[in-house]
Amino acid sequence: MKNMFRFLPIVALVLIFSGCNGKAESSTETNEVAAKSGGQEAVQDDVSQKDIVKVAVGSKDHSTLVAALKQAELVTSLSNAGPFTVFAPTNDAFNKLPSGTVDGLMKEDKKADLQNVLQYHVTTSALSTDMLQNIPTLGMVNGGSVTVSVTDGKVSLNGGAASIVASIRASNGWVHVIDAVLLPAAK
Protein backbone atom coordinates (compact mmCIF):
# COMPACT_ATOMS: atom_id res chain seq x y z
CA MET A 1 0.00 0.00 0.00
CA LYS A 2 2.88 2.36 0.84
CA ASN A 3 4.42 1.74 -2.59
CA MET A 4 1.16 2.69 -4.28
CA PHE A 5 1.10 6.10 -2.57
CA ARG A 6 4.69 6.69 -3.64
CA PHE A 7 3.70 6.49 -7.31
CA LEU A 8 0.54 8.57 -6.97
CA PRO A 9 2.31 11.96 -7.45
CA ILE A 10 4.09 10.62 -10.54
CA VAL A 11 0.82 9.33 -12.02
CA ALA A 12 -0.82 12.70 -11.29
CA LEU A 13 1.98 14.59 -13.07
CA VAL A 14 1.77 12.29 -16.07
CA LEU A 15 -1.99 12.88 -16.30
CA ILE A 16 -1.58 16.65 -15.96
CA PHE A 17 1.10 16.85 -18.68
CA SER A 18 -0.80 14.58 -21.04
CA GLY A 19 -3.91 16.74 -20.48
CA CYS A 20 -1.95 19.91 -21.26
CA ASN A 21 -0.58 18.44 -24.47
CA GLY A 22 -4.08 17.64 -25.66
CA LYS A 23 -5.24 21.17 -24.92
CA ALA A 24 -2.27 22.71 -26.72
CA GLU A 25 -3.08 20.75 -29.86
CA SER A 26 -6.73 21.69 -29.58
CA SER A 27 -5.82 25.37 -29.15
CA THR A 28 -3.51 25.24 -32.16
CA GLU A 29 -6.25 23.68 -34.28
CA THR A 30 -8.71 26.36 -33.13
CA ASN A 31 -6.27 29.15 -34.00
CA GLU A 32 -5.65 27.67 -37.45
CA VAL A 33 -9.38 27.51 -38.15
CA ALA A 34 -9.85 31.12 -36.96
CA ALA A 35 -6.97 32.33 -39.14
CA LYS A 36 -8.45 30.65 -42.21
CA SER A 37 -11.99 31.89 -41.63
CA GLY A 38 -11.35 35.55 -40.74
CA GLY A 39 -11.62 37.61 -37.59
CA GLN A 40 -14.58 38.71 -35.52
CA GLU A 41 -16.62 39.33 -38.67
CA ALA A 42 -16.54 35.58 -39.42
CA VAL A 43 -18.32 34.63 -36.19
CA GLN A 44 -21.68 33.04 -36.93
CA ASP A 45 -24.24 33.84 -34.25
CA ASP A 46 -27.96 34.08 -34.86
CA VAL A 47 -28.82 34.63 -31.20
CA SER A 48 -26.78 37.63 -30.04
CA GLN A 49 -27.31 41.21 -31.09
CA LYS A 50 -25.65 41.96 -34.44
CA ASP A 51 -22.51 44.09 -34.67
CA ILE A 52 -22.42 47.21 -36.85
CA VAL A 53 -21.23 45.40 -39.97
CA LYS A 54 -23.87 42.67 -39.65
CA VAL A 55 -26.55 45.36 -39.26
CA ALA A 56 -25.39 46.98 -42.50
CA VAL A 57 -25.10 43.64 -44.32
CA GLY A 58 -28.68 42.83 -43.30
CA SER A 59 -30.01 46.05 -44.84
CA LYS A 60 -30.93 46.14 -48.53
CA ASP A 61 -30.51 49.93 -48.35
CA HIS A 62 -26.82 49.72 -47.46
CA SER A 63 -25.31 47.46 -50.15
CA THR A 64 -23.12 50.30 -51.47
CA LEU A 65 -21.81 51.02 -47.98
CA VAL A 66 -21.08 47.32 -47.40
CA ALA A 67 -19.21 47.07 -50.72
CA ALA A 68 -17.21 50.19 -49.82
CA LEU A 69 -16.35 48.81 -46.37
CA LYS A 70 -15.07 45.62 -47.99
CA GLN A 71 -13.04 47.52 -50.60
CA ALA A 72 -11.56 49.78 -47.91
CA GLU A 73 -10.72 46.75 -45.74
CA LEU A 74 -12.67 48.15 -42.77
CA VAL A 75 -14.99 45.19 -42.13
CA THR A 76 -12.77 43.64 -39.45
CA SER A 77 -12.29 46.96 -37.64
CA LEU A 78 -16.02 47.69 -37.45
CA SER A 79 -16.80 44.11 -36.40
CA ASN A 80 -14.62 44.41 -33.31
CA ALA A 81 -15.81 45.33 -29.83
CA GLY A 82 -15.81 49.08 -30.33
CA PRO A 83 -17.64 51.05 -29.13
CA PHE A 84 -18.46 52.84 -32.38
CA THR A 85 -21.09 55.16 -33.73
CA VAL A 86 -21.42 54.86 -37.49
CA PHE A 87 -23.33 57.30 -39.65
CA ALA A 88 -24.42 54.96 -42.42
CA PRO A 89 -25.37 56.55 -45.75
CA THR A 90 -28.05 54.71 -47.70
CA ASN A 91 -27.66 53.61 -51.31
CA ASP A 92 -29.76 56.66 -52.29
CA ALA A 93 -27.32 58.88 -50.39
CA PHE A 94 -24.42 57.49 -52.42
CA ASN A 95 -26.46 57.99 -55.60
CA LYS A 96 -26.71 61.73 -54.81
CA LEU A 97 -22.94 62.11 -55.24
CA PRO A 98 -21.68 63.41 -58.58
CA SER A 99 -21.60 60.77 -61.30
CA GLY A 100 -18.51 58.56 -61.13
CA THR A 101 -17.59 59.48 -57.54
CA VAL A 102 -18.39 56.10 -55.99
CA ASP A 103 -16.86 54.14 -58.90
CA GLY A 104 -13.73 56.29 -58.67
CA LEU A 105 -13.37 55.71 -54.92
CA MET A 106 -13.81 51.95 -55.36
CA LYS A 107 -10.64 51.68 -57.46
CA GLU A 108 -7.64 50.03 -55.83
CA ASP A 109 -5.44 53.12 -56.21
CA LYS A 110 -8.06 55.23 -54.37
CA LYS A 111 -8.31 52.96 -51.30
CA ALA A 112 -6.78 55.59 -48.99
CA ASP A 113 -9.33 58.18 -50.19
CA LEU A 114 -12.17 55.70 -49.68
CA GLN A 115 -10.92 54.89 -46.18
CA ASN A 116 -10.77 58.61 -45.39
CA VAL A 117 -14.39 59.12 -46.49
CA LEU A 118 -15.66 56.06 -44.62
CA GLN A 119 -13.69 56.85 -41.46
CA TYR A 120 -15.29 60.31 -41.54
CA HIS A 121 -18.55 58.47 -40.80
CA VAL A 122 -17.26 56.75 -37.63
CA THR A 123 -16.58 57.94 -34.10
CA THR A 124 -15.22 55.80 -31.29
CA SER A 125 -18.10 56.10 -28.83
CA ALA A 126 -21.54 54.52 -28.62
CA LEU A 127 -23.83 57.54 -28.97
CA SER A 128 -27.62 57.35 -29.16
CA THR A 129 -29.59 60.15 -30.80
CA ASP A 130 -30.49 61.42 -27.31
CA MET A 131 -26.79 61.70 -26.47
CA LEU A 132 -26.01 63.38 -29.81
CA GLN A 133 -28.41 66.20 -28.97
CA ASN A 134 -25.97 67.36 -26.30
CA ILE A 135 -22.77 67.13 -28.34
CA PRO A 136 -22.06 70.01 -30.74
CA THR A 137 -18.97 68.47 -32.35
CA LEU A 138 -17.76 64.89 -32.81
CA GLY A 139 -14.19 63.81 -33.49
CA MET A 140 -14.18 61.23 -36.25
CA VAL A 141 -11.81 58.31 -36.86
CA ASN A 142 -10.18 60.02 -39.86
CA GLY A 143 -9.11 62.94 -37.64
CA GLY A 144 -11.81 65.31 -38.87
CA SER A 145 -14.84 66.53 -36.98
CA VAL A 146 -18.56 66.61 -37.62
CA THR A 147 -20.93 69.22 -36.23
CA VAL A 148 -24.23 68.11 -34.74
CA SER A 149 -27.38 70.22 -34.62
CA VAL A 150 -30.96 69.55 -33.59
CA THR A 151 -34.02 71.18 -35.10
CA ASP A 152 -37.50 70.13 -33.99
CA GLY A 153 -36.00 66.97 -32.48
CA LYS A 154 -34.33 65.98 -35.76
CA VAL A 155 -30.54 65.43 -35.60
CA SER A 156 -28.53 66.85 -38.50
CA LEU A 157 -24.83 66.73 -39.27
CA ASN A 158 -22.54 69.38 -40.72
CA GLY A 159 -25.12 72.16 -40.87
CA GLY A 160 -27.88 70.01 -42.34
CA ALA A 161 -25.74 68.28 -44.98
CA ALA A 162 -27.10 64.96 -43.68
CA SER A 163 -29.92 63.99 -41.34
CA ILE A 164 -30.40 60.91 -39.22
CA VAL A 165 -33.45 59.06 -40.52
CA ALA A 166 -33.21 55.92 -38.34
CA SER A 167 -31.06 54.51 -35.55
CA ILE A 168 -30.22 50.89 -34.76
CA ARG A 169 -28.46 49.66 -31.62
CA ALA A 170 -25.70 47.16 -32.42
CA SER A 171 -23.67 44.96 -30.11
CA ASN A 172 -20.66 47.24 -30.54
CA GLY A 173 -22.33 50.65 -30.78
CA TRP A 174 -24.90 52.51 -32.86
CA VAL A 175 -25.75 52.70 -36.54
CA HIS A 176 -27.42 55.98 -37.48
CA VAL A 177 -28.86 55.81 -41.00
CA ILE A 178 -28.26 59.10 -42.80
CA ASP A 179 -29.65 60.53 -46.02
CA ALA A 180 -26.39 61.92 -47.46
CA VAL A 181 -22.73 61.02 -47.63
CA LEU A 182 -20.50 63.14 -45.40
CA LEU A 183 -17.45 64.41 -47.25
CA PRO A 184 -14.36 65.31 -45.21
CA ALA A 185 -12.50 68.54 -45.82
CA ALA A 186 -9.61 68.17 -48.24
CA LYS A 187 -6.32 67.49 -46.50
Protein Blocks (a to p, Z undefined) as FASTA:
>chain_A
ZZmmmmmmmmmmmmmmmmmmmmmmmmmmmmmmmmmnopfklpccfkbccdfklmmmmpmk
lmmmmmmmmmnopmmmmmmnbjaddddddfklmmmpcehklmmmmpmklmmmmmmmmmmm
cccbdddfklmmmmfbdcdfkopacddddeehiaceehhlaccfbdcddfkbccdddfbd
cddddZZ
